[in-house]
Amino acid sequence: MVFGPFRRRSPQRPAWSRLDADADDLREYDAFGPWLLQIGSAAEMPPRFRSAYDDLRHADHLIKIPRAIDRRDAFPGADLYGAAFALDGDGITLLTAPEGEKGFVRRHLAWDEVAAVRTVSNLLHAEFVLLLKEGDALTVTYNSVSTDLMTRVVGFIRQQLMAPDDFGPALINEAEEFEDFFFKAMLAEERHGGQFMLPIHFEAPGKSCRNAQNRRRVTTGLLILLSGSELVIVDRDAPMRRRFFAHYAYRKTYVGLASVRGFRLQQPPDNAPGRFMLLELIMEQQRLGVPCFKTPERVIELLRRRGVARL
């Protein structure tokens, strides 16, 4: 027996029948969920963006992003997807649907406009971020159930951003040893598939520190990896937390060393103990700040030997 409250239809959704629904709309509705989906045909392109399909059909990745709609409010023919993006050797094309308006906005970015790529994960919330050389950032929010797909997307972007490197073998070849479980797991994840990853700076989490209001906090940790001509910066999104506060977020930032034009190390105000210094990587107008609890000497030495100006 099914009780009455569970038979109620959402007031946001009109009455509809599977028998009367358009076949393509029904197929899109059946596949709809919080996950990202690859687009393989014109029928799989959301109706709002379908006019752009012929231009994007040969992209290496063509992906649609669902709206934040409860399943009970969805129905065949509804505007279920709020954005789509395509990646190829030339750059990324993002299609977005303005709220409350018809049509869509199209934006194209060439790879030489991108300074770095970042992923952020906090339980089910995830973000994919392109840090642009003009100082801005392009952010795509998605559900972390699509992490495997976005890992492939980020891998493709990293290949496009990889610039010829005149320095050949790594200037630093000794790994920094550490034992932290979380950061060990991040290192193993980055080494998946046999990719070279050398830890060159590590800060253990759980160290006593102070925030800007001089309140007691603990550090969340930091790991910087060298992968050929690329730095991989793994942190917990925020450099500190309350001692007994659960913290699940983490992020990875991939920076091509060839794009770094300068750097500076800002000491804490008055060199106050228990405060963070800030390593700033400068990529044209983009400023990437990395809070550090101890001096990242090996990172600085790497940049210096590559001829990167210290400002």
N, C-alpha and C positions, 0 to 999 in steps of 0.2 A: 504494500500500500504506500502511495506517495502522498505526503501531507500537503495541504493547500499552499503554504508559503513557498514551497519549492517548485510549484507549478507557475508562479507568477512570472510574467514576461517583464523584462526591463522596460521602464517608461521611455528610455532613450532609443529603443529599437522598434521599428515598425513590424507589423505582422508580415511573415513571408513563408513561402513553401519551397522546399527543395525541388519540387516538380516544376515550379514556375520560374526558378532562378536561371539566369544565363550560365552556361556551362563554364566559361572562363571565370566569371565572378564566383561561382560555387567552388571551383578549384582553388582560387586565391583565398577564399574564406576558410576552406578546410585546412590549408597550410598555414594560416595565420596564427601567430603566437608572439611571445616576447623576444624571439630569436631573430637574428639577421638571416637573410636568405640570398643565395646566389641567384642571379637572373640568367636563364639560358635561352629564352625565347621572347618574342614580342608579347605573347599571351601572359608570361610571367612578370612582365613590366607593369607596375601599378598604372591604372588608367590615366591618372593625372600626368604621369611622366612619359606616357607611351610615345608621344610625338618625337622624343629625343632618342628612342631606341636605335633607329638606323645609324645615327652618328656614333653610338657607343657600343654597338653590338660586338665589335672586334676587340674590346678592352680585355686585358688579362684578368681583371676582376670587375664584375658588375654586381653590386649588392644593394638590396633595399632594406630600409630601416623602418620598423613598425612604429606606429603611434602608440602612446600609452593608453590603450583602450582595454577595458575589462572585456573578457570573452563574452559575457552575457550581453554586452552592448554592441557587439559586432554582428554584421549580417552581410550577405552577398551583395556586392555593388557599393558598399560603404567605402569611404576614403580611409583605408586601413593603414596606409604607409605615408609617413611625413617627409621622407627624404630618400635619396638613392645616391650612390657615388660609384664612379668608374675609375680604374687605375690602368694606365698603360705606360709605355716607355717615355711618353712626353710629359706626363704629369697626372694630376687628379682633377676630376670634374665632379662637382657636388651639385645636386639638384635638391632644392628645398621648397616645401609648400608653405607659403605664408598663411598664418592663422586667419581664417575668416575671409580669405580671398581666393579667387580662381587662378588657375595657371600655376607656374612655378618660377623660381629664381635659379639661374644657372651661374655657377662660378667655376672658373678654371685656374689652376695653379700649376705652373711649370716646376719641375723638380729643382731647378736652380734658384727658386724663390724660397725653398725650405731649408731651414737651418738644422733642425733636429726633429726626431719623432719620439713621442712619449705614450706609454700606456699607464692607466691608473685602474686599480681594482679595489673595491671595498664591498666584500660579500657579493650581492647580486648586481650592484651598481658598478659599471665600468665606463671608461672613457678612452678614446683614441684621439691624440692631440698632435697636430703639426705645428711646431714652433717656426714662425716665418721670419726671414731675415729682415723684414720691414719692422719687426718688433711686435707684431700681432700674433695671434694663435687661432687655428681652426680646430674646433673641438666637435667630435661626434660622440654622443652618449648612447650606450647600448647596454643590454643585459649580459652579464658575464657568462650565461649559458653558451654564448657565441665566442668564447675565448679561443677555441681551437681555430676557428675561421679567421679571427682577427690576428692570431699569431702568424698565420700564413700571409695575411695582408701586410703586417709590419715587416716580415721578412722580405717581401717583395720591395717595399719602400726603401729598406736599408740597402738593398742591392742598387737601387737607382741613385741613392745619395752617395754611394761609395765612389770617391774621387781617386784618380791615379796618385799613388804615394811614392815620392822620391826617396823615402827613408828606408825602404826595404824592410829587413827584419826588425823586430821590436827593439827599441833602445833599452828597454828594461826586460830582463828575462828571469827574475827571481820572484816567485809567488809569495805574497804575504799570507802567512798561516793564520787560521782562526778556527773556532770550534762551534760557533753559534748555529743552532739547528735551522732556523728560518733562512739565514743568509747562505748556509750550505745548500739548502734546497733550491734557492734562487740561482746559485752558481751551477748546480747540476742541471737545472732547467735551461740555462743559457748554453751549456755545453752539449745539450742534446743534439745528436747527429754528428758529433765529433768536432764541433766548432771550437776553435782556439779561444780560450778565455783565461786571462791571467789576472788574479787579484793583486792590485797594486795599492789599495788603501782600504782599511777596514776600521770601523769604530763599533765597538760592542754596545748593544742596547743595555739599558738599566743603570747607567751612570747618573749620579746625582748632578743636577744642573739648576739653573735659575731662568725664569722667563723675564720679559721686559719689566714686569711689575715686581721683580725680585722674589717671586714666589717659588717654592720648591717644586721641581719637576724631575722626571727621569728622561734620559735620552732614548730615542727609538732605534738608533743604529744607522750605519751607512756602509755601503760596499761599492767600490769603484773598480771596474774591470777594464782591462785593455784587450781589445780584440783586433789585432792588426793595426789598422789606421782609424780605429773607432774606440771611443770611450762608452762604456755602459755604466750608468749611474743607477744604483738600486737603493731606494730609501723607503720610508714608511709614510710618505706624503707630508707629514708634520715631523719636525726634528725632535719634539719632546711631547710628553704626555704626563697626566697625573699618575701617581705611583700605582694606584689600584684601579685605573681606568682601562677597560678593555679597548684595544686598538687593533683593527683588522686591515686597515688600508695599507696598500703598498703601490709603488710606481717604479717604472723603469724608463730611463731616458737614454736614447741612443744618439750620440754626438759624433759626427765625422770630424776627426782632428784637422783635416785640411780646411774646414770651414771656420775654425777658431782663429780670429785675427789678433786677439789680445786677451789678457786676463789680469785680474787684480785680486789681492787677498786683503779683505777689510777686517781689521782686528775689532774685537768687541769694545764698546765705549769704555774709555779709561782702563782698558785691559783688565776689566773686572773678572775675577775668577768665577768659574761655573757658567760662563756665557759662551755663546757660539760665535765663531768667526765666520766670514762669508767668502767663499771662493766664487768669483764671478767670471764666467766664460763669455767672451764678447764675440758675437758673430754678426758683423755689420750692425744693424739697429737692435738686434736681439740680445738681451742680457739674461744669461742663465745663471741664477744664483744657487749655490750648493752650500747649505749650512754645514759647517764642520766643527766638531768639538775639539779636535786636535789638528795640528798643522798637516795638511796633505803634502808632505815633502816629496814623495815620489811622483805625484801628479805634477807638481810644480817643476821638478827636475825634468820630467818628460817633455813638458811644454817648452821649457827653456832650451833643451837640446834640439828641439824641432824649430827653434828660431821664433817662437811666438813671443810677442812683446809683452813685458810686464808693465802695467800702467800704474 
